């Protein structure tokens, strides 16, 4: 089997336009918490309600911000979005998610986005979670057993694709794990410096045909 897929921190609602435009049927969303093959859900890891309650307690104590995410949508937990969440979203040109205090109780949450100062992350020592940084103020909260890398490697194994045959493109901190585990890890020209340091190859930026140029350079097209 040969497959082209995408792996993103986004949920299905925000990734759908790209999936549809590229006509891709294999995609890993929410940093590995869900994985689809041929548009069918094959992997899903849900955050426990008990652990989410612990997270909310710490967030409230520290006056930080949290956004809860399901496979199909996301809502912020506090009515007042706060400075860290607002700055992170503004810097990326994103629209703030709507407020819904009960969203996490009424839906299966597969990822949370925590907004706090980097030095305060040590306060969030919840053993059921792992934290993946993607912004100065933004950290993805995912199940301890979940990640882009783990889900992609599972999908590859189940579909007869060897790890050494995986070519992975990435630009963010949450791409480093798979960058190191892939047969060829390619950092985009616009990638974080630490991502480039872990890559086997550095290509042009995403706005300069970086993926095409890299694939051509390694004779895959």
Backbone as JSON Lines, residues from 0, in Angstrom:
{"i":0,"aa":"X","n":[0.84,-1.2,0.0],"ca":[0.0,0.0,0.0],"c":[0.87,1.25,0.0]}
{"i":1,"aa":"X","n":[0.49,2.22,-0.83],"ca":[1.1,3.54,-0.79],"c":[0.02,4.53,-0.37]}
{"i":2,"aa":"X","n":[0.39,5.49,0.44],"ca":[-0.61,6.43,0.92],"c":[-0.01,7.81,1.11]}
{"i":3,"aa":"X","n":[-0.83,8.82,0.85],"ca":[-0.47,10.2,1.15],"c":[-1.45,10.67,2.21]}
{"i":4,"aa":"X","n":[-0.95,11.18,3.3],"ca":[-1.83,11.62,4.38],"c":[-1.36,12.92,4.98]}
{"i":5,"aa":"X","n":[-2.21,13.48,5.82],"ca":[-1.83,14.69,6.56],"c":[-1.96,14.4,8.05]}
{"i":6,"aa":"X","n":[-1.14,15.06,8.84],"ca":[-1.19,14.95,10.29],"c":[-1.18,16.37,10.85]}
{"i":7,"aa":"X","n":[-2.17,16.69,11.65],"ca":[-2.33,18.06,12.1],"c":[-2.88,18.11,13.52]}
{"i":8,"aa":"X","n":[-2.71,19.23,14.15],"ca":[-3.32,19.45,15.46],"c":[-4.78,19.85,15.34]}
{"i":9,"aa":"X","n":[-5.23,20.13,14.14],"ca":[-6.61,20.58,13.93],"c":[-7.6,19.43,14.07]}
{"i":10,"aa":"X","n":[-8.87,19.8,14.34],"ca":[-9.92,18.79,14.32],"c":[-10.48,18.66,12.91]}
{"i":11,"aa":"X","n":[-11.47,17.77,12.74],"ca":[-11.97,17.5,11.4],"c":[-12.63,18.74,10.78]}
{"i":12,"aa":"X","n":[-13.37,19.48,11.59],"ca":[-14.08,20.65,11.06],"c":[-13.12,21.66,10.44]}
{"i":13,"aa":"X","n":[-11.99,21.89,11.1],"ca":[-11.04,22.89,10.6],"c":[-10.08,22.33,9.55]}
{"i":14,"aa":"X","n":[-9.97,21.01,9.47],"ca":[-9.09,20.39,8.47],"c":[-9.83,19.95,7.22]}
{"i":15,"aa":"X","n":[-11.16,19.93,7.28],"ca":[-11.97,19.35,6.2],"c":[-11.71,20.0,4.84]}
{"i":16,"aa":"X","n":[-11.55,21.31,4.82],"ca":[-11.37,22.0,3.53],"c":[-10.09,21.53,2.84]}
{"i":17,"aa":"X","n":[-9.04,21.3,3.63],"ca":[-7.77,20.82,3.05],"c":[-7.9,19.37,2.61]}
{"i":18,"aa":"X","n":[-8.55,18.55,3.45],"ca":[-8.78,17.14,3.1],"c":[-9.54,17.04,1.79]}
{"i":19,"aa":"X","n":[-10.59,17.85,1.66],"ca":[-11.41,17.81,0.45],"c":[-10.66,18.33,-0.76]}
{"i":20,"aa":"X","n":[-9.93,19.44,-0.59],"ca":[-9.22,20.04,-1.72],"c":[-8.15,19.1,-2.27]}
{"i":21,"aa":"X","n":[-7.44,18.42,-1.38],"ca":[-6.35,17.54,-1.79],"c":[-6.83,16.12,-2.11]}
{"i":22,"aa":"X","n":[-8.12,15.85,-1.83],"ca":[-8.71,14.53,-2.07],"c":[-7.91,13.45,-1.34]}
{"i":23,"aa":"X","n":[-7.59,13.72,-0.08],"ca":[-6.85,12.79,0.76],"c":[-7.83,12.0,1.62]}
{"i":24,"aa":"X","n":[-7.6,10.69,1.74],"ca":[-8.52,9.89,2.56],"c":[-7.87,9.33,3.82]}
{"i":25,"aa":"X","n":[-6.61,9.69,4.05],"ca":[-5.9,9.25,5.25],"c":[-5.44,10.5,6.0]}
{"i":26,"aa":"X","n":[-5.9,10.67,7.24],"ca":[-5.54,11.88,7.97],"c":[-5.58,11.62,9.47]}
{"i":27,"aa":"X","n":[-4.6,12.2,10.14],"ca":[-4.46,12.11,11.6],"c":[-4.71,13.5,12.15]}
{"i":28,"aa":"X","n":[-5.67,13.6,13.06],"ca":[-6.1,14.9,13.56],"c":[-5.85,15.02,15.06]}
{"i":29,"aa":"X","n":[-5.93,16.26,15.54],"ca":[-5.81,16.53,16.97],"c":[-4.55,15.9,17.56]}
{"i":30,"aa":"X","n":[-3.43,16.07,16.83],"ca":[-2.13,15.58,17.29],"c":[-2.11,14.08,17.57]}
{"i":31,"aa":"X","n":[-2.86,13.33,16.78],"ca":[-2.81,11.88,16.91],"c":[-3.93,11.27,17.71]}
{"i":32,"aa":"X","n":[-4.81,12.08,18.28],"ca":[-5.89,11.53,19.09],"c":[-6.92,10.8,18.23]}
{"i":33,"aa":"X","n":[-7.02,11.17,16.96],"ca":[-7.88,10.43,16.03],"c":[-7.15,10.22,14.71]}
{"i":34,"aa":"X","n":[-7.39,9.04,14.11],"ca":[-6.78,8.74,12.82],"c":[-7.79,8.09,11.89]}
{"i":35,"aa":"X","n":[-7.85,8.59,10.66],"ca":[-8.79,8.08,9.66],"c":[-8.04,7.45,8.5]}
{"i":36,"aa":"X","n":[-8.52,6.3,8.04],"ca":[-7.99,5.65,6.85],"c":[-9.17,5.37,5.92]}
{"i":37,"aa":"X","n":[-9.05,5.83,4.68],"ca":[-10.15,5.75,3.7],"c":[-11.42,6.39,4.29]}
{"i":38,"aa":"X","n":[-11.22,7.49,4.99],"ca":[-12.28,8.27,5.61],"c":[-13.0,7.53,6.76]}
{"i":39,"aa":"X","n":[-12.45,6.39,7.18],"ca":[-13.05,5.64,8.28],"c":[-12.2,5.85,9.54]}
{"i":40,"aa":"X","n":[-12.86,6.09,10.66],"ca":[-12.16,6.29,11.92],"c":[-11.54,4.98,12.38]}
{"i":41,"aa":"X","n":[-10.2,4.95,12.49],"ca":[-9.5,3.74,12.92],"c":[-8.92,3.86,14.31]}
{"i":42,"aa":"X","n":[-8.6,5.09,14.74],"ca":[-8.01,5.29,16.06],"c":[-8.64,6.49,16.74]}
{"i":43,"aa":"X","n":[-8.98,6.33,18.0],"ca":[-9.52,7.44,18.78],"c":[-9.13,7.25,20.24]}
{"i":44,"aa":"X","n":[-8.55,8.28,20.84],"ca":[-8.19,8.25,22.25],"c":[-8.86,9.43,22.93]}
{"i":45,"aa":"X","n":[-9.66,9.17,23.94],"ca":[-10.47,10.2,24.58],"c":[-9.91,10.54,25.96]}
{"i":46,"aa":"X","n":[-9.89,11.82,26.3],"ca":[-9.45,12.26,27.61],"c":[-10.52,11.91,28.65]}
{"i":47,"aa":"X","n":[-10.12,11.35,29.78],"ca":[-11.09,10.97,30.81],"c":[-11.67,12.21,31.48]}
{"i":48,"aa":"X","n":[-12.91,12.1,31.88],"ca":[-13.58,13.22,32.56],"c":[-12.88,13.55,33.88]}
{"i":49,"aa":"X","n":[-12.4,12.51,34.59],"ca":[-11.73,12.73,35.86],"c":[-10.46,13.56,35.68]}
{"i":50,"aa":"X","n":[-9.69,13.24,34.63],"ca":[-8.45,13.97,34.37],"c":[-8.74,15.4,33.91]}
{"i":51,"aa":"X","n":[-9.81,15.56,33.14],"ca":[-10.19,16.9,32.69],"c":[-10.57,17.76,33.89]}
{"i":52,"aa":"X","n":[-11.25,17.17,34.87],"ca":[-11.62,17.92,36.07],"c":[-10.37,18.42,36.8]}
{"i":53,"aa":"X","n":[-9.34,17.57,36.89],"ca":[-8.08,17.98,37.51],"c":[-7.47,19.15,36.74]}
{"i":54,"aa":"X","n":[-7.51,19.04,35.42],"ca":[-6.94,20.08,34.57],"c":[-7.65,21.41,34.78]}
{"i":55,"aa":"X","n":[-8.98,21.38,34.82],"ca":[-9.77,22.6,35.01],"c":[-9.44,23.24,36.36]}
{"i":56,"aa":"X","n":[-9.27,22.42,37.39],"ca":[-8.95,22.95,38.71],"c":[-7.64,23.74,38.69]}
{"i":57,"aa":"X","n":[-6.62,23.18,38.03],"ca":[-5.31,23.85,37.98],"c":[-5.38,25.11,37.12]}
{"i":58,"aa":"X","n":[-6.09,25.02,36.01],"ca":[-6.25,26.17,35.13],"c":[-6.93,27.31,35.87]}
{"i":59,"aa":"X","n":[-7.97,26.98,36.61],"ca":[-8.72,27.99,37.37],"c":[-7.85,28.63,38.45]}
{"i":60,"aa":"X","n":[-7.09,27.8,39.17],"ca":[-6.22,28.3,40.24],"c":[-5.17,29.28,39.7]}
{"i":61,"aa":"X","n":[-4.7,29.04,38.48],"ca":[-3.62,29.85,37.92],"c":[-4.09,30.92,36.95]}
{"i":62,"aa":"X","n":[-5.42,31.04,36.82],"ca":[-5.99,32.05,35.93],"c":[-5.47,31.9,34.5]}
{"i":63,"aa":"X","n":[-5.31,30.64,34.07],"ca":[-4.91,30.36,32.7],"c":[-6.15,30.11,31.85]}
{"i":64,"aa":"X","n":[-5.93,29.64,30.64],"ca":[-7.05,29.44,29.71],"c":[-7.01,28.04,29.11]}
{"i":65,"aa":"X","n":[-8.18,27.52,28.76],"ca":[-8.26,26.17,28.19],"c":[-9.34,26.12,27.12]}
{"i":66,"aa":"X","n":[-9.04,25.4,26.05],"ca":[-10.0,25.14,24.98],"c":[-10.12,23.63,24.83]}
{"i":67,"aa":"X","n":[-11.35,23.13,24.8],"ca":[-11.58,21.69,24.66],"c":[-11.98,21.36,23.23]}
{"i":68,"aa":"X","n":[-11.45,20.24,22.76],"ca":[-11.6,19.9,21.36],"c":[-12.11,18.46,21.19]}
{"i":69,"aa":"X","n":[-13.11,18.3,20.33],"ca":[-13.57,16.98,19.92],"c":[-13.12,16.76,18.49]}
{"i":70,"aa":"X","n":[-13.46,15.62,17.91],"ca":[-13.08,15.36,16.53],"c":[-13.72,16.36,15.57]}
{"i":71,"aa":"X","n":[-14.84,16.95,15.98],"ca":[-15.59,17.8,15.06],"c":[-15.68,19.27,15.44]}
{"i":72,"aa":"X","n":[-15.18,19.64,16.6],"ca":[-15.29,21.05,16.97],"c":[-14.5,21.37,18.22]}
{"i":73,"aa":"X","n":[-14.55,22.65,18.61],"ca":[-13.84,23.07,19.82],"c":[-14.54,24.28,20.44]}
{"i":74,"aa":"X","n":[-14.42,24.38,21.78],"ca":[-15.02,25.48,22.53],"c":[-14.06,25.91,23.64]}
{"i":75,"aa":"X","n":[-14.06,27.2,23.95],"ca":[-13.27,27.65,25.09],"c":[-14.08,27.46,26.37]}
{"i":76,"aa":"X","n":[-13.37,27.2,27.47],"ca":[-14.05,26.85,28.72],"c":[-14.49,28.08,29.51]}
{"i":77,"aa":"X","n":[-13.75,29.17,29.42],"ca":[-14.07,30.36,30.19],"c":[-14.67,31.45,29.29]}
{"i":78,"aa":"X","n":[-15.64,32.15,29.83],"ca":[-16.31,33.2,29.06],"c":[-15.34,34.3,28.67]}
{"i":79,"aa":"X","n":[-14.47,34.71,29.62],"ca":[-13.44,35.71,29.32],"c":[-12.23,34.98,28.73]}
{"i":80,"aa":"X","n":[-11.88,35.24,27.45],"ca":[-10.82,34.46,26.79],"c":[-9.43,34.65,27.38]}
{"i":81,"aa":"X","n":[-9.15,35.79,27.98],"ca":[-7.85,35.98,28.6],"c":[-6.75,36.36,27.61]}
{"i":82,"aa":"X","n":[-5.67,36.9,28.17],"ca":[-4.59,37.46,27.33],"c":[-3.82,36.39,26.56]}
{"i":83,"aa":"X","n":[-3.45,35.29,27.2],"ca":[-2.61,34.29,26.54],"c":[-3.33,33.64,25.38]}
{"i":84,"aa":"X","n":[-4.6,33.28,25.56],"ca":[-5.37,32.67,24.48],"c":[-5.55,33.67,23.34]}
{"i":85,"aa":"X","n":[-5.91,34.9,23.68],"ca":[-6.15,35.92,22.67],"c":[-4.9,36.22,21.86]}
{"i":86,"aa":"X","n":[-3.75,36.34,22.52],"ca":[-2.51,36.62,21.82],"c":[-2.12,35.47,20.89]}
{"i":87,"aa":"X","n":[-2.29,34.24,21.36],"ca":[-1.95,33.08,20.53],"c":[-2.81,33.03,19.28]}
{"i":88,"aa":"X","n":[-4.1,33.21,19.45],"ca":[-5.02,33.14,18.31],"c":[-4.8,34.32,17.36]}
{"i":89,"aa":"X","n":[-4.58,35.52,17.91],"ca":[-4.34,36.69,17.07],"c":[-3.08,36.53,16.23]}
{"i":90,"aa":"X","n":[-2.03,35.95,16.83],"ca":[-0.77,35.8,16.11],"c":[-0.89,34.86,14.93]}
{"i":91,"aa":"X","n":[-1.88,33.97,14.97],"ca":[-2.09,33.0,13.89],"c":[-3.24,33.39,12.97]}
{"i":92,"aa":"X","n":[-3.89,34.49,13.29],"ca":[-5.01,34.93,12.47],"c":[-6.24,34.06,12.63]}
{"i":93,"aa":"X","n":[-6.38,33.39,13.77],"ca":[-7.51,32.52,14.03],"c":[-8.63,33.29,14.74]}
{"i":94,"aa":"X","n":[-9.85,32.83,14.56],"ca":[-10.99,33.37,15.28],"c":[-11.16,32.65,16.6]}
{"i":95,"aa":"X","n":[-11.36,33.39,17.66],"ca":[-11.52,32.75,18.97],"c":[-12.69,31.76,18.97]}
{"i":96,"aa":"X","n":[-12.49,30.6,19.59],"ca":[-13.6,29.64,19.66],"c":[-14.71,30.16,20.56]}
{"i":97,"aa":"X","n":[-15.91,29.7,20.32],"ca":[-17.05,30.11,21.13],"c":[-16.92,29.57,22.55]}
{"i":98,"aa":"X","n":[-17.63,30.21,23.47],"ca":[-17.64,29.82,24.87],"c":[-18.71,28.77,25.13]}
{"i":99,"aa":"X","n":[-18.33,27.7,25.84],"ca":[-19.3,26.68,26.26],"c":[-18.71,25.94,27.46]}
{"i":100,"aa":"X","n":[-19.14,26.33,28.64],"ca":[-18.59,25.78,29.87],"c":[-18.89,24.3,30.04]}
{"i":101,"aa":"X","n":[-19.94,23.81,29.4],"ca":[-20.35,22.41,29.57],"c":[-19.87,21.51,28.42]}
{"i":102,"aa":"X","n":[-19.15,22.05,27.5],"ca":[-18.76,21.3,26.3],"c":[-18.02,20.01,26.65]}
{"i":103,"aa":"X","n":[-17.08,20.09,27.6],"ca":[-16.28,18.92,27.95],"c":[-17.1,17.83,28.62]}
{"i":104,"aa":"X","n":[-18.17,18.21,29.28],"ca":[-19.03,17.23,29.96],"c":[-19.95,16.51,28.99]}
{"i":105,"aa":"X","n":[-20.34,17.22,27.94],"ca":[-21.36,16.69,27.04],"c":[-20.78,16.03,25.79]}
{"i":106,"aa":"X","n":[-19.46,16.08,25.62],"ca":[-18.84,15.55,24.4],"c":[-17.56,14.78,24.72]}
{"i":107,"aa":"X","n":[-17.18,13.83,23.85],"ca":[-15.92,13.1,24.05],"c":[-14.74,13.98,23.64]}
{"i":108,"aa":"X","n":[-14.0,14.46,24.62],"ca":[-12.88,15.36,24.36],"c":[-11.64,14.54,24.02]}
{"i":109,"aa":"X","n":[-11.02,14.83,22.89],"ca":[-9.83,14.09,22.48],"c":[-8.56,14.92,22.58]}
{"i":110,"aa":"X","n":[-8.72,16.22,22.83],"ca":[-7.57,17.09,22.99],"c":[-8.01,18.39,23.66]}
{"i":111,"aa":"X","n":[-7.1,18.97,24.42],"ca":[-7.34,20.29,24.97],"c":[-6.18,21.19,24.57]}
{"i":112,"aa":"X","n":[-6.44,22.47,24.49],"ca":[-5.38,23.44,24.25],"c":[-5.25,24.32,25.49]}
{"i":113,"aa":"X","n":[-4.1,24.23,26.12],"ca":[-3.82,24.97,27.34],"c":[-3.01,26.21,27.0]}
{"i":114,"aa":"X","n":[-3.41,27.35,27.55],"ca":[-2.72,28.61,27.31],"c":[-2.19,29.14,28.64]}
{"i":115,"aa":"X","n":[-0.86,29.12,28.76],"ca":[-0.23,29.57,29.99],"c":[1.2,30.01,29.68]}
{"i":116,"aa":"X","n":[1.87,30.59,30.66],"ca":[3.27,30.94,30.49],"c":[4.1,29.66,30.48]}
{"i":117,"aa":"X","n":[5.13,29.58,29.65],"ca":[5.95,28.36,29.57],"c":[6.47,27.9,30.92]}
{"i":118,"aa":"X","n":[6.87,28.85,31.75],"ca":[7.44,28.5,33.06],"c":[6.39,27.94,34.02]}
{"i":119,"aa":"X","n":[5.1,28.12,33.7],"ca":[4.04,27.62,34.57],"c":[3.57,26.22,34.21]}
{"i":120,"aa":"X","n":[4.09,25.66,33.13],"ca":[3.64,24.35,32.69],"c":[3.93,23.26,33.72]}
{"i":121,"aa":"X","n":[4.96,23.46,34.52],"ca":[5.32,22.49,35.54],"c":[4.21,22.28,36.57]}
{"i":122,"aa":"X","n":[3.3,23.22,36.65],"ca":[2.19,23.09,37.59],"c":[1.16,22.06,37.13]}
{"i":123,"aa":"X","n":[1.24,21.68,35.85],"ca":[0.24,20.79,35.27],"c":[0.75,19.35,35.2]}
{"i":124,"aa":"X","n":[1.12,18.82,36.36],"ca":[1.68,17.46,36.42],"c":[0.55,16.44,36.58]}
{"i":125,"aa":"X","n":[-0.17,16.2,35.5],"ca":[-1.25,15.2,35.5],"c":[-0.74,13.99,34.7]}
{"i":126,"aa":"X","n":[-0.6,12.86,35.35],"ca":[0.09,11.72,34.76],"c":[-0.63,11.15,33.53]}
{"i":127,"aa":"X","n":[-1.92,11.39,33.42],"ca":[-2.67,10.85,32.28],"c":[-2.44,11.63,30.99]}
{"i":128,"aa":"X","n":[-1.8,12.81,31.1],"ca":[-1.63,13.69,29.94],"c":[-0.18,13.83,29.53]}
{"i":129,"aa":"X","n":[0.01,14.15,28.26],"ca":[1.3,14.63,27.79],"c":[1.05,15.99,27.14]}
{"i":130,"aa":"X","n":[2.07,16.83,27.16],"ca":[1.92,18.21,26.72],"c":[2.87,18.47,25.55]}
{"i":131,"aa":"X","n":[2.29,18.96,24.46],"ca":[3.06,19.21,23.25],"c":[2.99,20.69,22.91]}
{"i":132,"aa":"X","n":[4.11,21.38,22.96],"ca":[4.13,22.82,22.71],"c":[4.0,23.11,21.22]}
{"i":133,"aa":"X","n":[3.2,24.12,20.89],"ca":[3.05,24.53,19.49],"c":[3.1,26.05,19.33]}
{"i":134,"aa":"X","n":[3.17,26.76,20.45],"ca":[3.18,28.22,20.42],"c":[3.81,28.7,21.71]}
{"i":135,"aa":"X","n":[4.26,29.94,21.73],"ca":[4.88,30.49,22.95],"c":[3.96,30.34,24.15]}
{"i":136,"aa":"X","n":[2.65,30.54,23.94],"ca":[1.7,30.44,25.03],"c":[0.79,29.21,24.91]}
{"i":137,"aa":"X","n":[0.9,28.45,23.83],"ca":[-0.03,27.36,23.58],"c":[0.58,25.98,23.7]}
{"i":138,"aa":"X","n":[-0.11,25.1,24.43],"ca":[0.34,23.72,24.61],"c":[-0.85,22.8,24.35]}
{"i":139,"aa":"X","n":[-0.66,21.79,23.5],"ca":[-1.71,20.8,23.29],"c":[-1.65,19.77,24.4]}
{"i":140,"aa":"X","n":[-2.81,19.44,24.94],"ca":[-2.93,18.43,25.98],"c":[-3.55,17.2,25.35]}
{"i":141,"aa":"X","n":[-2.79,16.11,25.31],"ca":[-3.27,14.89,24.67],"c":[-3.07,13.71,25.62]}
{"i":142,"aa":"X","n":[-3.74,12.59,25.36],"ca":[-3.55,11.41,26.22],"c":[-2.08,10.99,26.24]}
{"i":143,"aa":"X","n":[-1.63,10.44,27.34],"ca":[-0.24,10.06,27.5],"c":[0.19,9.08,26.41]}
{"i":144,"aa":"X","n":[-0.76,8.25,25.95],"ca":[-0.42,7.26,24.93],"c":[-0.64,7.77,23.51]}
{"i":145,"aa":"X","n":[-0.99,9.04,23.37],"ca":[-1.3,9.55,22.04],"c":[-0.26,10.52,21.51]}
{"i":146,"aa":"X","n":[-0.08,10.53,20.2],"ca":[0.77,11.51,19.52],"c":[0.61,11.29,18.02]}
{"i":147,"aa":"X","n":[0.99,12.31,17.24],"ca":[0.99,12.14,15.79],"c":[1.8,10.91,15.41]}
{"i":148,"aa":"X","n":[3.0,10.81,15.98],"ca":[3.92,9.74,15.61],"c":[3.32,8.37,15.9]}
{"i":149,"aa":"X","n":[2.79,8.19,17.11],"ca":[2.28,6.87,17.48],"c":[1.12,6.44,16.6]}
{"i":150,"aa":"X","n":[0.21,7.37,16.32],"ca":[-0.95,7.02,15.49],"c":[-0.54,6.75,14.05]}
{"i":151,"aa":"X","n":[0.35,7.55,13.51],"ca":[0.8,7.33,12.12],"c":[1.54,6.02,12.01]}
{"i":152,"aa":"X","n":[2.38,5.7,12.98],"ca":[3.12,4.44,12.93],"c":[2.17,3.25,13.06]}
{"i":153,"aa":"X","n":[1.11,3.39,13.86],"ca":[0.11,2.32,13.97],"c":[-0.6,2.11,12.63]}
{"i":154,"aa":"X","n":[-1.02,3.21,12.02],"ca":[-1.71,3.12,10.73],"c":[-0.79,2.5,9.68]}
{"i":155,"aa":"X","n":[0.47,2.92,9.68],"ca":[1.43,2.38,8.72],"c":[1.59,0.87,8.9]}
{"i":156,"aa":"X","n":[1.78,0.44,10.14],"ca":[1.98,-0.98,10.41],"c":[0.77,-1.8,10.0]}
{"i":157,"aa":"X","n":[-0.42,-1.3,10.33],"ca":[-1.65,-2.03,10.02],"c":[-1.93,-2.11,8.52]}
{"i":158,"aa":"X","n":[-1.28,-1.22,7.76],"ca":[-1.5,-1.21,6.31],"c":[-0.24,-1.61,5.52]}
{"i":159,"aa":"X","n":[0.69,-2.28,6.19],"ca":[1.84,-2.86,5.51],"c":[2.89,-1.87,5.06]}
{"i":160,"aa":"X","n":[2.96,-0.71,5.73],"ca":[3.97,0.29,5.37],"c":[5.07,0.28,6.43]}
{"i":161,"aa":"X","n":[6.3,0.09,6.0],"ca":[7.42,0.05,6.92],"c":[7.78,1.46,7.38]}
{"i":162,"aa":"X","n":[8.25,1.55,8.62],"ca":[8.64,2.85,9.17],"c":[9.7,3.52,8.31]}
{"i":163,"aa":"X","n":[10.66,2.74,7.82],"ca":[11.74,3.32,7.03],"c":[11.28,3.84,5.67]}
{"i":164,"aa":"X","n":[10.04,3.5,5.28],"ca":[9.51,3.98,4.01],"c":[8.67,5.25,4.17]}
{"i":165,"aa":"X","n":[8.52,5.72,5.4],"ca":[7.73,6.92,5.64],"c":[8.56,8.17,5.35]}
{"i":166,"aa":"X","n":[8.0,9.06,4.54],"ca":[8.6,10.38,4.3],"c":[7.67,11.39,4.97]}
{"i":167,"aa":"X","n":[8.2,12.12,5.94],"ca":[7.37,13.01,6.74],"c":[7.84,14.45,6.6]}
{"i":168,"aa":"X","n":[6.89,15.37,6.41],"ca":[7.17,16.8,6.33],"c":[6.59,17.49,7.55]}
{"i":169,"aa":"X","n":[7.36,18.38,8.17],"ca":[6.85,19.08,9.33],"c":[7.51,20.43,9.53]}
{"i":170,"aa":"X","n":[6.89,21.26,10.37],"ca":[7.46,22.58,10.63],"c":[7.34,23.01,12.09]}
{"i":171,"aa":"X","n":[6.59,22.26,12.91],"ca":[6.34,22.67,14.28],"c":[6.97,21.76,15.32]}
{"i":172,"aa":"X","n":[6.94,22.22,16.56],"ca":[7.52,21.44,17.66],"c":[6.83,20.1,17.83]}
{"i":173,"aa":"X","n":[5.54,20.03,17.52],"ca":[4.82,18.77,17.65],"c":[5.1,17.8,16.51]}
{"i":174,"aa":"X","n":[6.05,18.16,15.62],"ca":[6.45,17.29,14.52],"c":[7.78,16.58,14.78]}
{"i":175,"aa":"X","n":[8.45,16.95,15.85],"ca":[9.81,16.45,16.08],"c":[9.85,14.94,16.27]}
{"i":176,"aa":"X","n":[8.9,14.39,17.04],"ca":[8.91,12.96,17.33],"c":[8.89,12.14,16.04]}
{"i":177,"aa":"X","n":[7.96,12.46,15.15],"ca":[7.88,11.69,13.91],"c":[8.99,12.07,12.95]}
{"i":178,"aa":"X","n":[9.49,13.27,13.04],"ca":[10.64,13.69,12.23],"c":[11.82,12.75,12.47]}
{"i":179,"aa":"X","n":[12.0,12.38,13.73],"ca":[13.12,11.52,14.09],"c":[12.86,10.05,13.78]}
{"i":180,"aa":"X","n":[11.59,9.63,13.81],"ca":[11.26,8.22,13.63],"c":[11.03,7.82,12.18]}
{"i":181,"aa":"X","n":[10.78,8.78,11.31],"ca":[10.49,8.47,9.91],"c":[11.74,8.03,9.16]}
{"i":182,"aa":"X","n":[11.5,7.36,8.04],"ca":[12.63,6.99,7.18],"c":[13.36,8.24,6.7]}
{"i":183,"aa":"X","n":[12.58,9.23,6.28],"ca":[13.13,10.53,5.88],"c":[12.27,11.61,6.52]}
{"i":184,"aa":"X","n":[12.88,12.39,7.39],"ca":[12.18,13.51,8.02],"c":[12.59,14.8,7.34]}
{"i":185,"aa":"X","n":[11.62,15.51,6.78],"ca":[11.89,16.73,6.02],"c":[11.32,17.93,6.76]}
{"i":186,"aa":"X","n":[12.17,18.9,7.05],"ca":[11.72,20.13,7.68],"c":[11.45,21.18,6.61]}
{"i":187,"aa":"X","n":[10.32,21.86,6.74],"ca":[10.01,22.93,5.82],"c":[10.94,24.12,6.07]}
{"i":188,"aa":"X","n":[11.13,24.96,5.06],"ca":[12.0,26.11,5.2],"c":[11.54,27.09,6.25]}
{"i":189,"aa":"X","n":[10.23,27.07,6.53],"ca":[9.65,27.96,7.54],"c":[9.56,27.3,8.92]}
{"i":190,"aa":"X","n":[10.19,26.14,9.08],"ca":[10.11,25.39,10.33],"c":[10.9,26.06,11.45]}
{"i":191,"aa":"X","n":[10.55,25.7,12.68],"ca":[11.3,26.13,13.85],"c":[12.74,25.6,13.73]}
{"i":192,"aa":"X","n":[13.7,26.33,14.27],"ca":[15.11,25.93,14.18],"c":[15.35,24.55,14.77]}
{"i":193,"aa":"X","n":[14.75,24.25,15.91],"ca":[14.96,22.96,16.54],"c":[14.4,21.82,15.68]}
{"i":194,"aa":"X","n":[13.36,22.1,14.89],"ca":[12.8,21.09,13.99],"c":[13.8,20.81,12.87]}
{"i":195,"aa":"X","n":[14.39,21.85,12.34],"ca":[15.38,21.68,11.28],"c":[16.58,20.88,11.76]}
{"i":196,"aa":"X","n":[16.94,21.05,13.02],"ca":[18.09,20.33,13.58],"c":[17.83,18.84,13.66]}
{"i":197,"aa":"X","n":[16.56,18.44,13.75],"ca":[16.21,17.02,13.86],"c":[15.94,16.38,12.5]}
{"i":198,"aa":"X","n":[15.88,17.17,11.45],"ca":[15.48,16.67,10.13],"c":[16.64,16.03,9.38]}
{"i":199,"aa":"X","n":[16.28,15.12,8.46],"ca":[17.26,14.55,7.55],"c":[17.49,15.47,6.37]}
{"i":200,"aa":"X","n":[16.49,16.29,6.08],"ca":[16.54,17.16,4.91],"c":[15.75,18.42,5.2]}
{"i":201,"aa":"X","n":[16.23,19.55,4.73],"ca":[15.52,20.82,4.85],"c":[15.14,21.29,3.46]}
{"i":202,"aa":"X","n":[13.88,21.59,3.27],"ca":[13.41,22.02,1.96],"c":[13.01,23.5,2.02]}
{"i":203,"aa":"X","n":[12.39,23.98,0.95],"ca":[11.93,25.36,0.92],"c":[10.68,25.52,1.78]}
{"i":204,"aa":"X","n":[10.23,26.74,1.95],"ca":[9.06,26.99,2.79],"c":[7.8,26.47,2.13]}
{"i":205,"aa":"X","n":[6.72,26.45,2.92],"ca":[5.45,25.95,2.39],"c":[4.9,26.86,1.3]}
{"i":206,"aa":"X","n":[5.34,28.1,1.26],"ca":[4.88,29.04,0.23],"c":[5.81,29.07,-1.0]}
{"i":207,"aa":"X","n":[6.84,28.22,-0.97],"ca":[7.8,28.18,-2.07],"c":[7.92,26.76,-2.63]}
{"i":208,"aa":"X","n":[6.8,26.03,-2.63],"ca":[6.74,24.68,-3.2],"c":[7.7,23.72,-2.5]}
{"i":209,"aa":"X","n":[7.82,23.87,-1.17],"ca":[8.77,23.06,-0.43],"c":[8.56,21.56,-0.54]}
{"i":210,"aa":"X","n":[7.31,21.11,-0.46],"ca":[7.04,19.67,-0.54],"c":[7.38,19.14,-1.93]}
{"i":211,"aa":"X","n":[6.93,19.85,-2.95],"ca":[7.22,19.43,-4.33],"c":[8.72,19.37,-4.59]}
{"i":212,"aa":"X","n":[9.43,20.4,-4.16],"ca":[10.88,20.44,-4.41],"c":[11.61,19.31,-3.69]}
{"i":213,"aa":"X","n":[11.17,19.0,-2.47],"ca":[11.82,17.92,-1.73],"c":[11.54,16.57,-2.37]}
{"i":214,"aa":"X","n":[10.29,16.33,-2.74],"ca":[9.95,15.05,-3.38],"c":[10.7,14.86,-4.7]}
{"i":215,"aa":"X","n":[10.86,15.96,-5.41],"ca":[11.63,15.89,-6.65],"c":[13.09,15.62,-6.36]}
{"i":216,"aa":"X","n":[13.6,16.25,-5.29],"ca":[15.01,16.09,-4.94],"c":[15.37,14.67,-4.52]}
{"i":217,"aa":"X","n":[14.4,13.95,-3.89],"ca":[14.68,12.57,-3.48],"c":[14.08,11.56,-4.46]}
{"i":218,"aa":"X","n":[13.75,12.06,-5.65],"ca":[13.33,11.21,-6.78],"c":[12.05,10.42,-6.53]}
{"i":219,"aa":"X","n":[11.13,11.0,-5.77],"ca":[9.83,10.36,-5.58],"c":[8.8,10.85,-6.59]}
{"i":220,"aa":"X","n":[9.13,11.96,-7.27],"ca":[8.29,12.41,-8.39],"c":[9.22,12.86,-9.49]}
